[in-house]
Amino acid sequence: MAKFTNKTQLTKASDEEIEAFFTETTFEGIYSSELKSKKSEFYKGSITDIRLEGRPTNIVMAFLNVPNSSNGIPEGPCSFKCRMNIAAFRAEDSKYIVNLVGSSLRSITSLTESNVVVSAAESKEQDLFDMWGVDNCQCIGFYHYDEESEVYVVDDLRKPNFDHIPYYPGDQEKKPIRILYPHEIRGITPNGYYLFTWKLSHRNKYNPYEIFLDFKIQPQPIDPKWFIDTLFHDRHNDKSKNFGSATNFLDTLSKQLSARESTFVYELLQNANDYPVEGRSVDVEFHITDNYLLFLHSGDKFNVRNISGICGINEKEKVANKKTIGYKGIGFKTVFLNNHYVYLKTGDYSFRFDEGETPEKKVGGKIKRLVAPFQILPIWTEHK
């Protein structure tokens, strides 16, 4: 089976993995002498209906131009290899360019049939997988009751790594997706995030991509350890240039926000102030030991949205909360200015950010990659 099946997966691959993939992978399609390029002097035809292992793929564009220097074959089914311009893909103004390797062009008797039986409904789900950049039908959503409309709502839909799920394809207004139900969803309590499974509704002729929740699979509360591990692996396994950029950004950000070393103390107080338990003032305590500064407060426990904000970069988690005084949700990062170990315990969440787990500091640590942005790599830590 192909290592990659869509463009989104390539964004997290290393240059070496991308090069190896295109070297090893054979695509299929239909060759025609029809020219789709205005540069007729360079090309003698085109390839359409491009497939990978029998299934449509967006790794290659809708068609490929066939250079005059390519192998000569009759019109009809063909196999071929491609080459990707990795430098253009990694450039600041990223361009996705994939070209035919002309010497690899071969005529075949017929296109390979997919080893997966794909119904029309499943193909549309695959469309959503590609356009939303997901691999399955799981999502995280916020379940609550809308008093004005008198319906139960699941919205703020997220991927398991808590990245936003975009709007429906074709929605010109790009409205966030909201899934409405007239009755309470059994087994879960409003005002919380849950792990859901979705599927296509097949009921809306105006929106073929409309989804609803698949209640054959019971919605589940977010398991804290699973969520922390998911965030860690998502960031740690990112092989794009974003990984290195995050390290540089965090270093610059921490210094810009810290006019003096004590700034992080005010940021801790601010975070406590931003999330009080309703109707109560927030009490705080500082304890100083030989090696640690302990900060405790009586504010509200973090939910998955707060956790994701703490573990990310400029996710603007506080923007939606008008009562907060946070600086774009990134002031917390000032705690890393001269501190290399930060542990958080909130509700059932127990995790740390630990430079001591990097390969520069420890052989065989949890963090395997050099120059890693440990400030956004949460490590689950059992509370004792």
C-alpha positions, 0 to 999 in steps of 0.5 A: 500500500502507498505510504501517502494517499493525499497531499495533506500527508505530504506536508508532514513528510521529510524531503527524503520521504517525499523523494523516496515515495515518488521514486518508488510509486507508480501511478496509472491514468489514461493517455490521450493526444489531446493537448491541455497546454498552450505550449504545444511545441513542448508537449504531445498529449496529456494524462487524465483519470490519474489513479494510485492503487486503483483509486483517484488521488490528489497527489498528482494534479487533475491532468499531466502534460506529456513532453515530446521527449516521453516514451511513445505509446498508443492512446489508452491506459498507461502507467508512469512515475512522477517527480515532485519539485520539493524546493518549490514545495518548501519555498515561502510562497509554496507551490505544489508542482508534480511532473511526469517522468517521461522515460517511465511512461508505459502502455498497459492493458487496463487500469488496476481495480481498487482493492477497496470496494468504494461506494458513492458515499464512501468516495464522498467521505474520501473527498472530505478526508482530502479537503479537511486533511483528516484520515478518518471520521473521528472528530472532537466537538463541543456539545452544548444547549442553545437556549435561543434556538432550543436545540442541542448543538455540537460545534467547534469541530476539531481534528484529534490534534485539535486543529480546526475542521474547516467549513463545508466544501462549496460554502461561500460564506465559510460558516463553521459547521454546527450539528443540531439535535432537537433532543439531548444526546444520551450518555454525555453531559452538555458543556463539554468536549467529546470524541465523536464519529461522523458520517455523511447524512445523504439527506441534503440535496443542497449539500452532498457533504452534510455530516451528522453524528454516528451514534452507533459509536458512543461519543466518549469523553476526551481521555486526558492521557490520549489527548496529551499523547496525541498532541505530542506525537502530532508535533514531534512527527511533523517533518515539515519546516514548521518544526524548526520554525516553531523553535525559532518563533518560541525563542523570539516570542519569549524574549519579546514578551519578557522585558524582565525575568519576572514577567512570567510571574505576572503571566501565571497570575493572569492565567489564573485570573482569566479562568475563575470558578463562576461566582468565586474570586481566585486564590493563589499561592506561591511556594519556593523550594531549592529547585522549583517555584510552585504556583497553585490557584483555585481557578477553573480546571482546564478543558481540552481547548485550554490544554491545546492553547497552552501546548500550541503557538498563538492559537488565540484560545482566549479570543473567544473568551471576552472576559480574559485579559490574555495577550493573544493566548501566548503570554504563558510561553514566557515561563520558559525564558529561564525555566527548562521544566514546567509541570501542570496538574489541572483536573485529570490532566498531568503533564510537563514540558521538559527540555531534559528529555531532548537528545541534547540533554539526555540519551534515550529521552522522550523527545528524539529530535534535535533542536526540538521546540520542547515548549510545545511538546507535552509529556504525560506525567503520572501524578504522585 
